[in-house]
């Protein structure tokens, strides 16, 4: 096995999404001015958030909200609390959200927010004051008909609840539809917690069917054992797959015979994965190069690059994370015949069920979990089939086809509005 550093290649996500737009737009033969509109967000807000800390001092945090293109509808996208948040990252993620919404046919444009903070260093009270302060700072720029945030990295249903409450107080009326991913009691949707992983699994099952493979016995490696990766591993196990490797930020474990997943879950909750056994420990980089049927990158961006793509042996890569594969790596993977289910399709289950939550909030009528998952499965399968058909028609990869579907949709909306 080739040794590969587990350090993430430093690439600007804003530049990456612009390259992806250029590739897809070339197939569509769009005018340059249309591409130019799509390659920049319409609006980017920078805010300063003063927060009274528990020790009596005041600390000022910096945050952002990016809104990409509202030709189709209001913005939609998460809010992340992370020490490495940058304005270019937030801009890129808002653009990816536009294309993610487009590929599954949602009436949304893309939005994204972020605050530069490590929330793990804050007390519950400090976290609540920061969450409410961020909402106060962006409240005039969002709303159920303007831009609807949601949870993302290191933000939770509870944080969404605080933010929804703050917005409702500011506007003087209960407004559950301003934000999704909320606690159920505040208008959250059943099925939302598992939606990203469940949607990813639906696309994996579609890809296996396309390759003439049964999920029974298919080997799986999952890089990133947070919410999406952990749930995806469980759901794939329930489908008969054999999870042979998982990892988190501290490293990974690998057993060719299949991991004891109950033991893995216990170690993740109460210890470290490395305690599974020294003979099973591998690096995050090595996990990406395992000879498995299905690789699920569910952690960071830019982990499959031109440096290691040639060593990737998986038959299917399902991108549960945003931006795990660089454009240079995409070329190499296509040449190797590896089927890559792109992030804007593979992890669109989360925003799809967020859309369902928003619809339920506006109607004040709520669905069962069975209804939610039935609607999600239908949408993910139909979206996969549409992307697969377009990729075959143009002899291109699924990522380019997915971008083509979304860009064509946004362009039609801009033409109908008279913008272009």
SULBEL-V588271 format. One record per pair of residues at least 4 apart in sequence whose ideal C-beta (glycine too) atoms are under 8 Angstrom apart, sorted by sequence separation. I is the first residue (numbers start at 1). J is the second residue. If there is no record, write none. Layout:
# SULBEL-V588271
i=I j=J
i=I j=J
This chain:
# SULBEL-V588271
i=11 j=15
i=12 j=16
i=13 j=17
i=14 j=18
i=15 j=19
i=16 j=20
i=17 j=21
i=18 j=22
i=19 j=23
i=20 j=24
i=21 j=25
i=22 j=26
i=23 j=27
i=24 j=28
i=30 j=34
i=31 j=35
i=32 j=36
i=33 j=37
i=34 j=38
i=35 j=39
i=36 j=40
i=52 j=56
i=53 j=57
i=70 j=74
i=81 j=85
i=85 j=89
i=86 j=90
i=87 j=91
i=88 j=92
i=89 j=93
i=90 j=94
i=91 j=95
i=92 j=96
i=93 j=97
i=94 j=98
i=95 j=99
i=96 j=100
i=97 j=101
i=98 j=102
i=99 j=103
i=100 j=104
i=102 j=106
i=117 j=121
i=118 j=122
i=122 j=126
i=123 j=127
i=124 j=128
i=125 j=129
i=126 j=130
i=127 j=131
i=128 j=132
i=129 j=133
i=130 j=134
i=131 j=135
i=132 j=136
i=133 j=137
i=134 j=138
i=135 j=139
i=138 j=142
i=142 j=146
i=143 j=147
i=144 j=148
i=151 j=155
i=155 j=159
i=156 j=160
i=157 j=161
i=158 j=162
i=159 j=163
i=160 j=164
i=161 j=165
i=162 j=166
i=163 j=167
i=164 j=168
i=165 j=169
i=166 j=170
i=167 j=171
i=168 j=172
i=171 j=175
i=182 j=186
i=184 j=188
i=188 j=192
i=191 j=195
i=194 j=198
i=195 j=199
i=196 j=200
i=197 j=201
i=198 j=202
i=199 j=203
i=200 j=204
i=201 j=205
i=202 j=206
i=203 j=207
i=204 j=208
i=205 j=209
i=206 j=210
i=207 j=211
i=209 j=213
i=214 j=218
i=224 j=228
i=225 j=229
i=226 j=230
i=227 j=231
i=228 j=232
i=229 j=233
i=230 j=234
i=231 j=235
i=232 j=236
i=233 j=237
i=234 j=238
i=235 j=239
i=237 j=241
i=247 j=251
i=248 j=252
i=255 j=259
i=259 j=263
i=260 j=264
i=261 j=265
i=262 j=266
i=263 j=267
i=264 j=268
i=265 j=269
i=266 j=270
i=267 j=271
i=271 j=275
i=274 j=278
i=276 j=280
i=277 j=281
i=282 j=286
i=283 j=287
i=284 j=288
i=285 j=289
i=286 j=290
i=299 j=303
i=304 j=308
i=305 j=309
i=308 j=312
i=325 j=329
i=326 j=330
i=327 j=331
i=328 j=332
i=329 j=333
i=330 j=334
i=331 j=335
i=332 j=336
i=334 j=338
i=341 j=345
i=342 j=346
i=343 j=347
i=344 j=348
i=348 j=352
i=349 j=353
i=350 j=354
i=351 j=355
i=352 j=356
i=353 j=357
i=354 j=358
i=355 j=359
i=356 j=360
i=357 j=361
i=358 j=362
i=359 j=363
i=360 j=364
i=367 j=371
i=368 j=372
i=369 j=373
i=370 j=374
i=371 j=375
i=372 j=376
i=373 j=377
i=374 j=378
i=375 j=379
i=376 j=380
i=377 j=381
i=378 j=382
i=379 j=383
i=380 j=384
i=381 j=385
i=382 j=386
i=383 j=387
i=384 j=388
i=385 j=389
i=386 j=390
i=387 j=391
i=388 j=392
i=389 j=393
i=390 j=394
i=391 j=395
i=396 j=400
i=397 j=401
i=398 j=402
i=399 j=403
i=400 j=404
i=401 j=405
i=402 j=406
i=403 j=407
i=404 j=408
i=405 j=409
i=406 j=410
i=407 j=411
i=408 j=412
i=409 j=413
i=410 j=414
i=411 j=415
i=412 j=416
i=413 j=417
i=415 j=419
i=11 j=16
i=25 j=30
i=30 j=35
i=52 j=57
i=53 j=58
i=70 j=75
i=80 j=85
i=84 j=89
i=85 j=90
i=101 j=106
i=117 j=122
i=122 j=127
i=141 j=146
i=142 j=147
i=143 j=148
i=151 j=156
i=155 j=160
i=168 j=173
i=182 j=187
i=183 j=188
i=184 j=189
i=208 j=213
i=213 j=218
i=224 j=229
i=225 j=230
i=236 j=241
i=237 j=242
i=247 j=252
i=259 j=264
i=266 j=271
i=267 j=272
i=268 j=273
i=276 j=281
i=282 j=287
i=290 j=295
i=304 j=309
i=312 j=317
i=319 j=324
i=325 j=330
i=333 j=338
i=341 j=346
i=360 j=365
i=367 j=372
i=391 j=396
i=396 j=401
i=414 j=419
i=415 j=420
i=52 j=58
i=53 j=59
i=101 j=107
i=141 j=147
i=142 j=148
i=151 j=157
i=168 j=174
i=176 j=182
i=182 j=188
i=184 j=190
i=208 j=214
i=223 j=229
i=237 j=243
i=246 j=252
i=247 j=253
i=253 j=259
i=267 j=273
i=297 j=303
i=319 j=325
i=334 j=340
i=360 j=366
i=391 j=397
i=394 j=400
i=414 j=420
i=51 j=58
i=68 j=75
i=101 j=108
i=142 j=149
i=168 j=175
i=181 j=188
i=191 j=198
i=208 j=215
i=222 j=229
i=236 j=243
i=245 j=252
i=246 j=253
i=274 j=281
i=288 j=295
i=297 j=304
i=333 j=340
i=360 j=367
i=391 j=398
i=394 j=401
i=50 j=58
i=51 j=59
i=67 j=75
i=101 j=109
i=119 j=127
i=122 j=130
i=151 j=159
i=167 j=175
i=168 j=176
i=180 j=188
i=222 j=230
i=225 j=233
i=245 j=253
i=267 j=275
i=304 j=312
i=317 j=325
i=325 j=333
i=367 j=375
i=25 j=34
i=50 j=59
i=51 j=60
i=101 j=110
i=151 j=160
i=180 j=189
i=245 j=254
i=264 j=273
i=267 j=276
i=288 j=297
i=391 j=400
i=411 j=420
i=25 j=35
i=50 j=60
i=51 j=61
i=98 j=108
i=100 j=110
i=150 j=160
i=168 j=178
i=176 j=186
i=177 j=187
i=205 j=215
i=208 j=218
i=222 j=232
i=233 j=243
i=244 j=254
i=245 j=255
i=330 j=340
i=388 j=398
i=391 j=401
i=394 j=404
i=49 j=60
i=97 j=108
i=98 j=109
i=99 j=110
i=119 j=130
i=149 j=160
i=164 j=175
i=167 j=178
i=176 j=187
i=181 j=192
i=204 j=215
i=222 j=233
i=244 j=255
i=253 j=264
i=356 j=367
i=387 j=398
i=390 j=401
i=48 j=60
i=49 j=61
i=97 j=109
i=98 j=110
i=164 j=176
i=167 j=179
i=180 j=192
i=244 j=256
i=264 j=276
i=22 j=35
i=25 j=38
i=48 j=61
i=49 j=62
i=97 j=110
i=117 j=130
i=220 j=233
i=233 j=246
i=244 j=257
i=246 j=259
i=263 j=276
i=304 j=317
i=388 j=401
i=21 j=35
i=48 j=62
i=49 j=63
i=96 j=110
i=97 j=111
i=149 j=163
i=164 j=178
i=244 j=258
i=245 j=259
i=387 j=401
i=390 j=404
i=47 j=62
i=48 j=63
i=78 j=93
i=95 j=110
i=97 j=112
i=115 j=130
i=164 j=179
i=243 j=258
i=244 j=259
i=284 j=299
i=288 j=303
i=325 j=340
i=387 j=402
i=390 j=405
i=46 j=62
i=47 j=63
i=77 j=93
i=94 j=110
i=163 j=179
i=220 j=236
i=242 j=258
i=243 j=259
i=288 j=304
i=309 j=325
i=317 j=333
i=356 j=372
i=21 j=38
i=22 j=39
i=46 j=63
i=47 j=64
i=77 j=94
i=93 j=110
i=94 j=111
i=229 j=246
i=259 j=276
i=295 j=312
i=325 j=342
i=21 j=39
i=46 j=64
i=47 j=65
i=94 j=112
i=164 j=182
i=218 j=236
i=243 j=261
i=246 j=264
i=303 j=321
i=387 j=405
i=45 j=64
i=75 j=94
i=93 j=112
i=115 j=134
i=160 j=179
i=284 j=303
i=289 j=308
i=295 j=314
i=309 j=328
i=324 j=343
i=353 j=372
i=356 j=375
i=386 j=405
i=44 j=64
i=45 j=65
i=77 j=97
i=160 j=180
i=248 j=268
i=253 j=273
i=288 j=308
i=294 j=314
i=297 j=317
i=301 j=321
i=304 j=324
i=306 j=326
i=309 j=329
i=323 j=343
i=356 j=376
i=18 j=39
i=44 j=65
i=45 j=66
i=64 j=85
i=66 j=87
i=76 j=97
i=91 j=112
i=93 j=114
i=113 j=134
i=160 j=181
i=161 j=182
i=165 j=186
i=215 j=236
i=220 j=241
i=222 j=243
i=225 j=246
i=252 j=273
i=253 j=274
i=292 j=313
i=293 j=314
i=294 j=315
i=295 j=316
i=296 j=317
i=300 j=321
i=301 j=322
i=302 j=323
i=303 j=324
i=304 j=325
i=305 j=326
i=308 j=329
i=312 j=333
i=317 j=338
i=319 j=340
i=322 j=343
i=44 j=66
i=75 j=97
i=90 j=112
i=160 j=182
i=161 j=183
i=164 j=186
i=218 j=240
i=219 j=241
i=220 j=242
i=221 j=243
i=225 j=247
i=226 j=248
i=250 j=272
i=251 j=273
i=289 j=311
i=291 j=313
i=292 j=314
i=293 j=315
i=294 j=316
i=295 j=317
i=296 j=318
i=297 j=319
i=298 j=320
i=299 j=321
i=301 j=323
i=302 j=324
i=303 j=325
i=304 j=326
i=306 j=328
i=310 j=332
i=316 j=338
i=317 j=339
i=319 j=341
i=321 j=343
i=43 j=66
i=44 j=67
i=64 j=87
i=90 j=113
i=160 j=183
i=164 j=187
i=216 j=239
i=217 j=240
i=218 j=241
i=219 j=242
i=220 j=243
i=221 j=244
i=222 j=245
i=223 j=246
i=224 j=247
i=225 j=248
i=250 j=273
i=251 j=274
i=253 j=276
i=285 j=308
i=288 j=311
i=289 j=312
i=290 j=313
i=291 j=314
i=292 j=315
i=293 j=316
i=294 j=317
i=295 j=318
i=297 j=320
i=298 j=321
i=301 j=324
i=305 j=328
i=306 j=329
i=309 j=332
i=315 j=338
i=316 j=339
i=317 j=340
i=318 j=341
i=319 j=342
i=320 j=343
i=353 j=376
i=43 j=67
i=66 j=90
i=90 j=114
i=131 j=155
i=157 j=181
i=215 j=239
i=216 j=240
i=217 j=241
i=218 j=242
i=219 j=243
i=220 j=244
i=221 j=245
i=222 j=246
i=223 j=247
i=224 j=248
i=237 j=261
i=250 j=274
i=253 j=277
i=288 j=312
i=289 j=313
i=290 j=314
i=294 j=318
i=296 j=320
i=297 j=321
i=300 j=324
i=302 j=326
i=305 j=329
i=309 j=333
i=312 j=336
i=314 j=338
i=315 j=339
i=316 j=340
i=317 j=341
i=319 j=343
i=352 j=376
i=41 j=66
i=42 j=67
i=65 j=90
i=66 j=91
i=76 j=101
i=89 j=114
i=113 j=138
i=142 j=167
i=157 j=182
i=158 j=183
i=161 j=186
i=215 j=240
i=216 j=241
i=217 j=242
i=219 j=244
i=220 j=245
i=221 j=246
i=222 j=247
i=248 j=273
i=255 j=280
i=299 j=324
i=304 j=329
i=316 j=341
i=322 j=347
i=41 j=67
i=42 j=68
i=64 j=90
i=68 j=94
i=157 j=183
i=214 j=240
i=215 j=241
i=247 j=273
i=254 j=280
i=306 j=332
i=310 j=336
i=312 j=338
i=320 j=346
i=321 j=347
i=41 j=68
i=42 j=69
i=66 j=93
i=67 j=94
i=68 j=95
i=135 j=162
i=139 j=166
i=234 j=261
i=246 j=273
i=253 j=280
i=254 j=281
i=297 j=324
i=309 j=336
i=319 j=346
i=320 j=347
i=349 j=376
i=352 j=379
i=41 j=69
i=42 j=70
i=66 j=94
i=131 j=159
i=135 j=163
i=139 j=167
i=160 j=188
i=200 j=228
i=233 j=261
i=253 j=281
i=254 j=282
i=297 j=325
i=318 j=346
i=319 j=347
i=352 j=380
i=68 j=97
i=69 j=98
i=72 j=101
i=85 j=114
i=134 j=163
i=148 j=177
i=149 j=178
i=150 j=179
i=223 j=252
i=252 j=281
i=253 j=282
i=304 j=333
i=68 j=98
i=72 j=102
i=76 j=106
i=85 j=115
i=132 j=162
i=136 j=166
i=148 j=178
i=149 j=179
i=150 j=180
i=151 j=181
i=197 j=227
i=251 j=281
i=252 j=282
i=38 j=69
i=85 j=116
i=111 j=142
i=131 j=162
i=132 j=163
i=135 j=166
i=139 j=170
i=144 j=175
i=148 j=179
i=149 j=180
i=150 j=181
i=157 j=188
i=196 j=227
i=197 j=228
i=201 j=232
i=233 j=264
i=251 j=282
i=252 j=283
i=349 j=380
i=37 j=69
i=76 j=108
i=80 j=112
i=82 j=114
i=84 j=116
i=85 j=117
i=127 j=159
i=131 j=163
i=135 j=167
i=139 j=171
i=143 j=175
i=148 j=180
i=196 j=228
i=197 j=229
i=200 j=232
i=204 j=236
i=251 j=283
i=252 j=284
i=254 j=286
i=348 j=380
i=73 j=106
i=75 j=108
i=76 j=109
i=77 j=110
i=79 j=112
i=80 j=113
i=81 j=114
i=82 j=115
i=83 j=116
i=132 j=165
i=144 j=177
i=197 j=230
i=198 j=231
i=221 j=254
i=251 j=284
i=254 j=287
i=73 j=107
i=74 j=108
i=75 j=109
i=76 j=110
i=77 j=111
i=78 j=112
i=79 j=113
i=80 j=114
i=81 j=115
i=82 j=116
i=83 j=117
i=120 j=154
i=128 j=162
i=132 j=166
i=136 j=170
i=144 j=178
i=193 j=227
i=197 j=231
i=201 j=235
i=205 j=239
i=252 j=286
i=72 j=107
i=73 j=108
i=74 j=109
i=75 j=110
i=76 j=111
i=77 j=112
i=78 j=113
i=79 j=114
i=80 j=115
i=82 j=117
i=83 j=118
i=119 j=154
i=131 j=166
i=143 j=178
i=196 j=231
i=197 j=232
i=201 j=236
i=230 j=265
i=247 j=282
i=252 j=287
i=348 j=383
i=72 j=108
i=73 j=109
i=75 j=111
i=77 j=113
i=79 j=115
i=81 j=117
i=82 j=118
i=111 j=147
i=113 j=149
i=119 j=155
i=142 j=178
i=157 j=193
i=254 j=290
i=72 j=109
i=81 j=118
i=111 j=148
i=194 j=231
i=198 j=235
i=245 j=282
i=247 j=284
i=71 j=109
i=81 j=119
i=111 j=149
i=114 j=152
i=193 j=231
i=197 j=235
i=201 j=239
i=230 j=268
i=345 j=383
i=70 j=109
i=113 j=152
i=219 j=258
i=225 j=264
i=345 j=384
i=69 j=109
i=108 j=148
i=112 j=152
i=247 j=287
i=46 j=87
i=68 j=109
i=69 j=110
i=194 j=235
i=67 j=109
i=68 j=110
i=245 j=287
i=345 j=387
i=44 j=87
i=67 j=110
i=68 j=111
i=225 j=268
i=341 j=384
i=67 j=111
i=66 j=111
i=245 j=290
i=44 j=90
i=65 j=111
i=66 j=112
i=244 j=290
i=44 j=91
i=65 j=112
i=66 j=113
i=245 j=292
i=65 j=113
i=225 j=273
i=244 j=292
i=64 j=113
i=81 j=130
i=41 j=91
i=63 j=113
i=64 j=114
i=249 j=299
i=40 j=91
i=63 j=114
i=64 j=115
i=248 j=299
i=63 j=115
i=241 j=293
i=247 j=299
i=41 j=94
i=62 j=115
i=63 j=116
i=241 j=294
i=345 j=398
i=41 j=95
i=61 j=115
i=62 j=116
i=61 j=116
i=79 j=134
i=342 j=397
i=344 j=399
i=39 j=95
i=61 j=117
i=342 j=398
i=38 j=95
i=340 j=397
i=341 j=398
i=342 j=399
i=345 j=402
i=236 j=294
i=340 j=398
i=344 j=402
i=339 j=398
i=340 j=399
i=344 j=403
i=342 j=402
i=223 j=284
i=344 j=406
i=233 j=296
i=334 j=397
i=223 j=287
i=232 j=296
i=333 j=397
i=223 j=288
i=49 j=115
i=221 j=287
i=232 j=298
i=75 j=142
i=221 j=288
i=229 j=296
i=330 j=397
i=54 j=123
i=61 j=130
i=74 j=143
i=221 j=290
i=229 j=298
i=330 j=399
i=74 j=144
i=79 j=149
i=228 j=298
i=229 j=299
i=54 j=125
i=63 j=134
i=74 j=145
i=75 j=146
i=76 j=147
i=78 j=149
i=79 j=150
i=82 j=153
i=221 j=292
i=54 j=126
i=61 j=133
i=74 j=146
i=75 j=147
i=76 j=148
i=77 j=149
i=78 j=150
i=79 j=151
i=80 j=152
i=81 j=153
i=82 j=154
i=220 j=292
i=223 j=295
i=224 j=296
i=226 j=298
i=53 j=126
i=61 j=134
i=65 j=138
i=74 j=147
i=75 j=148
i=77 j=150
i=78 j=151
i=79 j=152
i=80 j=153
i=81 j=154
i=219 j=292
i=220 j=293
i=221 j=294
i=223 j=296
i=224 j=297
i=225 j=298
i=226 j=299
i=14 j=88
i=21 j=95
i=63 j=137
i=67 j=141
i=74 j=148
i=76 j=150
i=78 j=152
i=80 j=154
i=81 j=155
i=219 j=293
i=220 j=294
i=221 j=295
i=222 j=296
i=223 j=297
i=224 j=298
i=325 j=399
i=13 j=88
i=14 j=89
i=17 j=92
i=51 j=126
i=63 j=138
i=77 j=152
i=78 j=153
i=80 j=155
i=218 j=293
i=219 j=294
i=220 j=295
i=221 j=296
i=223 j=298
i=224 j=299
i=12 j=88
i=13 j=89
i=16 j=92
i=65 j=141
i=79 j=155
i=218 j=294
i=220 j=296
i=222 j=298
i=223 j=299
i=224 j=300
i=14 j=91
i=52 j=129
i=65 j=142
i=78 j=155
i=14 j=92
i=17 j=95
i=51 j=129
i=81 j=159
i=13 j=92
i=17 j=96
i=51 j=130
i=12 j=92
i=13 j=93
i=67 j=147
i=79 j=159
i=213 j=293
i=223 j=303
i=14 j=95
i=49 j=130
i=51 j=133
i=65 j=147
i=50 j=133
i=49 j=133
i=65 j=149
i=79 j=163
i=49 j=134
i=208 j=294
i=232 j=318
i=47 j=134
i=49 j=137
i=232 j=320
i=48 j=137
i=47 j=137
i=204 j=294
i=47 j=138
i=229 j=320
i=204 j=296
i=228 j=320
i=45 j=138
i=221 j=314
i=228 j=321
i=45 j=141
i=200 j=296
i=224 j=320
i=224 j=321
i=43 j=141
i=213 j=315
i=78 j=181
i=211 j=315
i=211 j=316
i=208 j=316
i=207 j=316
i=207 j=318
i=204 j=316
i=204 j=318
i=203 j=318
i=200 j=318
i=228 j=347
i=200 j=320
i=228 j=350
i=197 j=320
i=196 j=320
i=211 j=339
i=210 j=339
i=207 j=339
i=207 j=341
i=204 j=341
i=203 j=341
i=200 j=341
i=203 j=345
i=204 j=346
i=203 j=346
i=200 j=346
i=199 j=346
i=200 j=347
i=202 j=349
i=199 j=347
i=199 j=348
i=200 j=349
i=199 j=349
i=196 j=347
i=198 j=349
i=199 j=350
i=197 j=349
i=196 j=349
i=199 j=352
i=195 j=349
i=196 j=350
i=199 j=353
i=195 j=350
i=195 j=352
i=192 j=350
i=195 j=353
i=195 j=354
i=192 j=353
i=191 j=353
i=192 j=354
i=189 j=353
i=189 j=354
i=191 j=356
i=192 j=357
i=189 j=356
i=189 j=357
i=188 j=357
i=187 j=357
i=189 j=360
i=181 j=354
i=187 j=360
i=180 j=354
i=187 j=361
i=202 j=376
i=206 j=380
i=180 j=355
i=182 j=357
i=198 j=373
i=202 j=377
i=206 j=381
i=181 j=357
i=190 j=366
i=180 j=357
i=189 j=366
i=190 j=367
i=199 j=376
i=203 j=380
i=207 j=384
i=180 j=358
i=189 j=367
i=190 j=368
i=191 j=369
i=198 j=376
i=202 j=380
i=206 j=384
i=210 j=388
i=190 j=369
i=202 j=381
i=206 j=385
i=192 j=372
i=177 j=358
i=180 j=361
i=191 j=372
i=195 j=376
i=199 j=380
i=203 j=384
i=190 j=372
i=191 j=373
i=202 j=384
i=206 j=388
i=189 j=372
i=177 j=361
i=176 j=361
i=177 j=362
i=191 j=376
i=150 j=350
i=150 j=351
i=150 j=354
i=148 j=354
i=148 j=358
i=144 j=358
i=144 j=361
i=144 j=362
i=96 j=322
i=96 j=323
i=93 j=322
i=92 j=323
i=103 j=344
i=104 j=345
i=103 j=345
i=100 j=343
i=108 j=351
i=100 j=344
i=104 j=348
i=6 j=251
i=99 j=344
i=100 j=345
i=103 j=348
i=106 j=351
i=106 j=352
i=96 j=343
i=100 j=347
i=101 j=348
i=104 j=351
i=108 j=355
i=96 j=344
i=100 j=348
i=104 j=352
i=107 j=355
i=106 j=355
i=101 j=351
i=100 j=351
i=97 j=351
i=101 j=355
i=77 j=351
i=105 j=379
i=76 j=351
i=104 j=379
i=104 j=380
i=6 j=283
i=6 j=284
i=76 j=354
i=105 j=383
i=4 j=283
i=6 j=285
i=76 j=355
i=104 j=383
i=3 j=283
i=5 j=285
i=103 j=383
i=4 j=285
i=3 j=285
i=4 j=286
i=3 j=286
i=2 j=286
i=4 j=288
i=103 j=387
i=1 j=286
i=4 j=289
i=16 j=302
i=2 j=289
i=1 j=289
i=13 j=301
i=1 j=290
i=13 j=302
i=11 j=302
i=8 j=300
i=10 j=302
i=8 j=301
i=9 j=302
i=8 j=302
i=9 j=303
i=11 j=305
i=8 j=303
i=9 j=305
i=9 j=307
i=103 j=402
i=109 j=410
i=103 j=405
i=4 j=307
i=99 j=402
i=102 j=405
i=103 j=406
i=4 j=308
i=23 j=327
i=99 j=403
i=102 j=406
i=105 j=409
i=101 j=406
i=102 j=407
i=2 j=308
i=17 j=323
i=100 j=406
i=4 j=311
i=16 j=323
i=20 j=327
i=99 j=406
i=102 j=409
i=19 j=327
i=98 j=406
i=99 j=407
i=102 j=410
i=2 j=311
i=13 j=323
i=16 j=326
i=16 j=327
i=98 j=410
i=11 j=326
i=9 j=326
i=72 j=409
i=72 j=410
i=71 j=410
i=69 j=410
i=72 j=413
i=71 j=413
i=71 j=414
i=69 j=414
i=71 j=417
i=71 j=419
i=27 j=394
i=27 j=396
i=38 j=407
i=38 j=410
i=27 j=400
i=24 j=400
i=28 j=404
i=23 j=400
i=27 j=404
i=30 j=407
i=34 j=411
i=37 j=414
i=20 j=399
i=24 j=403
i=28 j=407
i=20 j=400
i=23 j=403
i=24 j=404
i=28 j=408
i=34 j=414
i=30 j=411
i=21 j=403
i=25 j=407
i=37 j=419
i=20 j=403
i=24 j=407
i=28 j=411
i=37 j=420
i=21 j=407
i=34 j=420
i=33 j=420
i=31 j=420
